[in-house]
Amino acid sequence: ATVVKPNQPEAERLLGRVLRSVTDVDRAGDELMARLGGETAVLLTRGPRGMALYRPGHDPIHLPARSSGVVDATGA
C-alpha cells in the first residue's frame, strides 16, 4: 500500500489506547508507519479535528477540518 487511511477510532482500537492530544496522535502515526514498514504513509482522519499525514522521513502535516455548512450528510 502507498497510503493507509484509518480514522482515529480505528487507530485507537488497533493500538489499544485513546489518542487525546496531538502528541498522542503523532506517536500513533509514527507507530502505525513502523508497523507497516517500508514507504507506506498514514493519513489519520480525525473528524472535526481534521487529519494528519505521516510519511517516512518527513515531519507530520496537520490539516484542520473546514465546515461546509452541510446539514444532511446522507450518502457521505
Residue pairs with C-beta under 8 A, 6 or more apart in sequence:
1 36
1 40
2 39
2 40
2 41
3 40
3 41
3 42
3 43
4 32
4 36
4 40
4 41
4 42
4 43
5 42
5 43
5 44
5 45
6 14
6 32
6 42
6 44
6 45
7 44
7 45
7 46
7 47
8 19
8 25
8 44
8 45
8 46
8 47
8 49
11 19
11 28
11 32
11 44
12 18
12 19
12 28
14 32
15 28
15 31
15 32
17 24
18 24
19 25
19 28
22 62
25 44
25 46
25 52
26 52
26 54
26 60
28 44
29 42
29 44
29 52
29 54
29 60
30 54
32 42
32 44
32 54
33 40
33 41
33 42
33 54
33 56
36 42
38 56
39 56
40 56
41 53
41 54
41 55
41 56
42 53
42 54
43 51
43 52
43 53
43 54
44 51
44 52
44 53
44 54
45 51
46 52
46 65
47 65
48 65
49 64
49 65
50 62
50 63
50 64
50 65
51 62
51 63
51 65
52 60
52 61
52 62
52 63
53 60
53 61
53 63
54 60
70 76
